[in-house]
Amino acid sequence: MPVRSGIRHVFLFLLWVLMPSLLMAEPVDFELEGLDGKTYKLSDYRGKWVLVNYWATWCPPCREELPELEVFHANHKDKDAVVLGVAMERIKKERLQAFVDDQFISYPILMMKPAASTELGRVPGLPTSYLIDPKGELAARQVGPVTLEDLEAFIANGNE
């Protein structure tokens, strides 16, 4: 592994490990409408890890991480974790649905107008992901893309 890549992985690992101590240790919740017309509540997923990924169709790093999030969701949705994508942009439902279909995204896509802050915390840039533990508490935040490897490592460490 190149040195630069190794440093990135160490930094990301430390961020994921140290972040929980910086976050509130109480259950969080939100309620948003999904692209499918259903209402989604974060609390409905208690007992599982939930990756809440704030993203937009116009964001290149967001689009780059979509396949990794899809694989993570597919590997875990029936066991211990799910992905909830929150499209944080002003876009017509039909256009967003076409994008989601073109990208073969199977995890729920929720809709929200752009905002600097959410019920989970600040969103300083896109993508921003929040990882919620099975008790419903904030476990970590990542500004910028996440990888399948990072997610798998964090969940494995969190389940020990």
C-alpha positions as CSV (number, residue, x, y, z in Angstrom):
1,M,0.0,0.0,0.0
2,P,1.5,3.4,-0.9
3,V,2.5,5.6,2.0
4,R,-0.1,8.3,1.1
5,S,-2.9,5.7,1.0
6,G,-1.7,4.2,4.3
7,I,-1.7,7.7,6.0
8,R,-5.2,8.3,4.7
9,H,-6.5,5.0,6.2
10,V,-4.8,5.7,9.5
11,F,-6.3,9.2,9.6
12,L,-9.8,7.9,8.7
13,F,-9.5,5.1,11.3
14,L,-8.5,7.6,14.0
15,L,-11.3,9.9,13.0
16,W,-13.9,7.1,13.2
17,V,-12.4,5.9,16.5
18,L,-12.0,9.3,18.2
19,M,-15.2,10.9,16.9
20,P,-17.6,9.0,19.3
21,S,-16.1,10.7,22.3
22,L,-16.8,14.1,20.7
23,L,-20.5,13.3,20.0
24,M,-23.4,13.3,22.3
25,A,-24.2,9.9,23.8
26,E,-28.0,10.0,23.6
27,P,-30.4,8.6,21.0
28,V,-31.0,10.8,17.9
29,D,-33.9,10.7,15.6
30,F,-35.4,12.3,12.5
31,E,-38.3,11.9,10.2
32,L,-38.0,12.5,6.4
33,E,-40.0,11.6,3.3
34,G,-38.5,9.0,1.0
35,L,-38.4,9.1,-2.7
36,D,-40.9,6.2,-2.6
37,G,-43.4,8.4,-0.7
38,K,-43.0,6.6,2.6
39,T,-42.0,8.4,5.8
40,Y,-38.7,7.2,7.3
41,K,-37.8,7.6,11.0
42,L,-34.3,6.9,12.2
43,S,-35.7,5.3,15.3
44,D,-37.3,2.6,13.2
45,Y,-33.8,1.1,12.7
46,R,-32.9,0.6,16.4
47,G,-30.9,-2.5,16.8
48,K,-28.9,-1.9,13.6
49,W,-26.1,0.3,12.6
50,V,-27.4,3.1,10.3
51,L,-25.2,5.1,7.9
52,V,-27.0,8.3,7.1
53,N,-25.3,9.7,4.0
54,Y,-26.1,13.3,3.0
55,W,-25.3,13.7,-0.7
56,A,-26.5,15.3,-4.0
57,T,-26.6,14.2,-7.6
58,W,-24.4,17.1,-8.8
59,C,-21.6,16.2,-6.3
60,P,-18.7,14.2,-7.9
61,P,-17.4,12.7,-4.6
62,C,-20.9,11.7,-3.7
63,R,-21.4,9.9,-7.0
64,E,-18.0,8.1,-6.5
65,E,-19.0,6.6,-3.2
66,L,-22.4,5.4,-4.3
67,P,-21.2,1.9,-5.4
68,E,-19.4,1.4,-2.1
69,L,-22.5,2.4,-0.1
70,E,-24.6,0.1,-2.2
71,V,-22.4,-2.9,-1.6
72,F,-22.2,-2.1,2.1
73,H,-26.0,-1.9,2.3
74,A,-26.5,-5.1,0.3
75,N,-24.1,-7.0,2.5
76,H,-25.7,-5.9,5.8
77,K,-29.3,-4.9,5.3
78,D,-30.7,-8.2,6.4
79,K,-28.3,-8.5,9.3
80,D,-26.8,-5.6,11.2
81,A,-26.7,-2.3,9.2
82,V,-28.5,-0.2,6.6
83,V,-27.7,2.9,4.6
84,L,-30.1,5.8,4.3
85,G,-29.2,8.3,1.6
86,V,-30.5,11.8,2.1
87,A,-30.5,13.8,-1.1
88,M,-29.8,17.3,0.1
89,E,-30.8,19.3,-2.9
90,R,-33.6,21.0,-4.7
91,I,-34.5,18.5,-7.4
92,K,-37.7,17.2,-8.9
93,K,-38.7,13.7,-7.7
94,E,-38.8,12.3,-11.2
95,R,-35.3,13.5,-11.9
96,L,-34.0,12.1,-8.6
97,Q,-35.8,8.8,-9.3
98,A,-34.2,8.5,-12.7
99,F,-30.7,9.1,-11.2
100,V,-31.3,6.5,-8.5
101,D,-32.5,4.0,-11.1
102,D,-29.5,4.7,-13.4
103,Q,-27.1,4.1,-10.4
104,F,-28.9,0.9,-9.3
105,I,-29.3,2.2,-5.7
106,S,-31.4,-0.1,-3.6
107,Y,-31.2,1.6,-0.2
108,P,-33.8,4.2,0.8
109,I,-33.3,7.6,-0.6
110,L,-34.8,10.4,1.6
111,M,-35.3,14.0,0.5
112,M,-34.3,17.2,2.2
113,K,-33.7,20.8,1.1
114,P,-30.1,22.0,1.4
115,A,-29.2,23.0,5.0
116,A,-26.1,23.7,7.0
117,S,-27.3,21.7,9.9
118,T,-29.6,18.6,10.5
119,E,-31.0,16.7,13.5
120,L,-27.7,14.8,13.4
121,G,-25.4,17.8,13.3
122,R,-23.6,20.1,10.9
123,V,-23.2,19.2,7.2
124,P,-20.2,21.4,6.2
125,G,-19.9,19.8,2.8
126,L,-21.1,16.9,0.7
127,P,-20.9,14.1,1.1
128,T,-21.2,14.0,4.9
129,S,-22.1,10.7,6.6
130,Y,-23.2,10.0,10.1
131,L,-22.9,6.5,11.6
132,I,-25.6,5.7,14.2
133,D,-25.0,2.8,16.5
134,P,-27.7,0.1,17.3
135,K,-28.8,2.1,20.4
136,G,-29.6,5.1,18.2
137,E,-26.6,7.1,19.3
138,L,-24.2,9.0,17.1
139,A,-21.0,7.0,16.7
140,A,-19.1,8.9,14.1
141,R,-19.2,11.5,11.4
142,Q,-17.2,11.6,8.1
143,V,-17.0,14.7,5.9
144,G,-16.0,13.5,2.5
145,P,-16.4,10.1,0.9
146,V,-16.4,6.9,2.9
147,T,-15.2,3.5,1.6
148,L,-16.6,0.0,2.1
149,E,-13.3,-0.9,3.8
150,D,-13.7,2.0,6.3
151,L,-17.3,1.1,7.1
152,E,-16.6,-2.6,7.5
153,A,-13.7,-1.9,9.8
154,F,-15.7,0.5,12.0
155,I,-18.6,-1.9,12.3
156,A,-16.3,-4.8,13.1
157,N,-14.6,-2.8,15.9
158,G,-18.0,-1.5,17.2
159,N,-19.4,-5.0,17.5
160,E,-16.5,-6.3,19.6
